[in-house]
Each structure stands twice: as structure tokens, then as C-alpha cells.
């Protein structure tokens, strides 16, 4: 499944990392590069390289921040918005394929269990 996803993204000029960044930015557009780094949990240096690649390929553009001369806003282009919308559509279709025929009570149980597991992972201490 992961390989299929990677091939589909590659056909659109995206890697998993770039797609994740693009999808995140689409939900919060516009963002400063620092805000992108914070949302992705990476360093500003890594975001600079990531945004450079997305800008080079026409998915985003940079512009000066009106309220902060030091900040740069990252904005989705029409190509970036279309790519994010397509990812949303595909994710919705995949979810329907996986869970669409589950009875509502079973789906509610699944959501509750997955939420609990996700919360535990978020609280877990990394191994030392």
C-alpha cells in the first residue's frame, strides 16, 4: 500500500515528505516557514529545503509577510491547491473503501480504539 502511494505521488512530482508538507500547508494556508516547521516537527533548515523544492516544482510560492519584515509566508499555488484537493479526495475514497460498510457502532468503536492508541503513542517516551 505504501509503495502504491509513493508511486502515485512520484507521478505528480511529490515525495511522501513533500506531500505531507503540502497537505499540512493546505489546512493552514498561509503559513510562515517557521510555522510550517513547527507543524511538521522539523527544523527551519529542513523546511527551507522542503519549501525550496515545492517552490521549484510550482506547488508553493513565497511572499513577504505584511506584519513581520523578517518572516516569509508560504502560499499554495493553484497547482499546490489542486494537488492537496486530489489527495483529500483520494483519502476520502480510500476511507470509504476500507470502512464504508461498517455498521455505525463498529465504526465508533474503531475510532475510539484508534484515538486511544494514537494518544498513547503521543505520550510515549522515546527509548533511551
C-alpha positions, -999 to +999 in steps of 0.1 A: +000+000+000+028+024+009+046+016-024+015+023-044+011+056-026+047+065-033+044+057-070+012+078-072+029+107-055+060+104-077+039+106-108+027+140-096+062+152-087+059+146-050+076+126-024+059+115+008+076+143+027+066+169+002+031+156+001+028+157+039+041+193+039+017+203+011-013+187+028-004+204+061+000+237+044-033+233+027-051+231+060-034+263+074-027+284+043-010+308+046+019+300+070+053+313+077+082+289+071+086+288+109+050+278+114+054+251+087+085+238+106+066+237+139+036+219+124+058+193+108+080+190+138+112+196+119+139+223+119+136+255+100+166+245+079+148+213+068+117+234+059+137+258+038+150+229+017+115+214+015+099+247+005+127+253-020+117+220-037+080+227-036+085+262-050+108+250-077+081+225-088+054+251-087+034+239-057+040+269-035+053+304-037+069+327-011+059+362-003+069+388+023+049+388+055+029+421+057+032+423+095+067+410+101+096+420+078+117+390+090+091+364+081+083+348+048+048+335+040+045+302+021+014+302-001-001+273-021-002+280-059-032+268-080-011+236-087-005+231-049-041+236-041-052+211-068-027+186-056-039+189-020-075+186-031-067+155-050-050+140-020-081+148+001-104+132-025-082+101-027-080+098+011-118+100+014-123+074-013-098+051+004-115+055+038-149+047+022-134+016+006-120+005+040-147+015+064-178+024+043-197-008+050-190-010+087-221-006+110-220+028+128-215+011+162-184-008+149-170+024+133-175+043+165-156+016+184-128+016+158-125+054+161-124+052+199-097+025+199-075+042+173-078+075+192-067+058+224-038+042+207-028+074+190-029+093+223-007+066+239+018+069+212+019+106+216+026+103+253+052+075+250+087+083+259+113+076+232+136+047+241+169+057+255 
